[in-house]
Amino acid sequence: MVSSENGEKQSSFGRREGSAPFSSTGPAGHRQRMRARVLSAGAASLADYELLEMLLFPGVPRRDTKPLAKALINRFGSLAAVLEAFC
């Protein structure tokens, strides 16, 4: 860990401490795009697995939630059934 010219801590690879290595791509970028879709077109524009995927974001912060969301929909049959099972 080193300090940059402006006093920020950086790893030896030049990345700011605590920042995601691929913040504009990968899971972080995907999550931002999903949120933007909801804001621009509404939740009705998303498939059930996409809504569930977004509900899983806070509980699974650093992994792709799409496979889990699809598996839960397949297992329980619908978003409503998944929510009934866990709520």
C-alpha positions as CSV (number, residue, x, y, z in Angstrom):
1,M,0.0,0.0,0.0
2,V,1.4,3.4,-1.0
3,S,0.0,7.0,-0.7
4,S,-0.6,8.9,-4.0
5,E,0.3,12.5,-4.6
6,N,-3.2,13.6,-3.3
7,G,-2.9,11.4,-0.2
8,E,-5.2,8.6,-1.3
9,K,-4.0,5.1,-0.4
10,Q,-3.3,2.9,-3.4
11,S,-2.3,-0.7,-3.8
12,S,1.0,-1.4,-5.4
13,F,-0.9,-1.9,-8.6
14,G,-2.2,1.7,-8.7
15,R,-5.7,1.0,-7.7
16,R,-7.4,3.0,-5.0
17,E,-8.0,1.1,-1.8
18,G,-11.5,-0.2,-1.6
19,S,-12.3,0.4,-5.3
20,A,-13.5,-2.5,-7.5
21,P,-11.0,-3.6,-10.0
22,F,-13.5,-3.7,-12.9
23,S,-16.1,-1.2,-11.7
24,S,-17.4,-0.3,-15.2
25,T,-17.7,-3.9,-16.3
26,G,-18.5,-7.2,-14.7
27,P,-21.0,-7.4,-11.8
28,A,-20.8,-3.7,-10.8
29,G,-21.5,-2.6,-14.4
30,H,-24.3,-5.1,-14.8
31,R,-25.9,-3.9,-11.6
32,Q,-25.7,-0.3,-12.7
33,R,-27.3,-1.2,-16.1
34,M,-30.1,-3.1,-14.3
35,R,-30.9,-0.2,-12.0
36,A,-30.8,2.2,-15.0
37,R,-33.3,0.0,-16.8
38,V,-35.7,0.0,-13.9
39,L,-35.4,3.8,-13.6
40,S,-36.0,4.4,-17.3
41,A,-38.5,1.7,-18.2
42,G,-39.9,0.5,-14.8
43,A,-39.8,-2.8,-13.1
44,A,-42.4,-4.2,-15.5
45,S,-39.7,-4.1,-18.2
46,L,-37.7,-6.8,-16.4
47,A,-38.2,-10.6,-16.5
48,D,-39.0,-12.3,-13.2
49,Y,-35.5,-13.6,-12.9
50,E,-34.1,-10.1,-13.4
51,L,-36.3,-8.7,-10.6
52,L,-35.2,-11.5,-8.3
53,E,-31.6,-10.9,-9.4
54,M,-31.9,-7.3,-8.2
55,L,-33.5,-8.3,-4.9
56,L,-30.4,-10.6,-4.3
57,F,-27.9,-7.8,-5.0
58,P,-27.6,-6.6,-1.4
59,G,-27.2,-10.1,0.0
60,V,-24.7,-11.2,-2.6
61,P,-22.5,-8.2,-3.1
62,R,-19.6,-9.6,-5.1
63,R,-21.0,-12.5,-7.1
64,D,-23.2,-12.8,-10.2
65,T,-26.7,-13.3,-8.9
66,K,-28.2,-14.3,-12.3
67,P,-27.5,-18.0,-12.0
68,L,-29.0,-18.1,-8.4
69,A,-32.1,-16.1,-9.5
70,K,-32.7,-18.4,-12.4
71,A,-32.2,-21.5,-10.3
72,L,-34.7,-20.2,-7.7
73,I,-37.3,-19.4,-10.4
74,N,-36.8,-22.9,-11.9
75,R,-37.1,-24.6,-8.5
76,F,-40.1,-22.7,-7.3
77,G,-41.8,-21.9,-10.6
78,S,-42.3,-18.2,-10.3
79,L,-41.1,-15.0,-8.6
80,A,-44.2,-15.0,-6.4
81,A,-43.5,-18.6,-5.3
82,V,-39.9,-17.7,-4.5
83,L,-41.0,-14.8,-2.4
84,E,-43.7,-16.9,-0.6
85,A,-41.1,-19.5,0.2
86,F,-38.7,-17.1,1.8
87,C,-41.0,-14.4,3.3
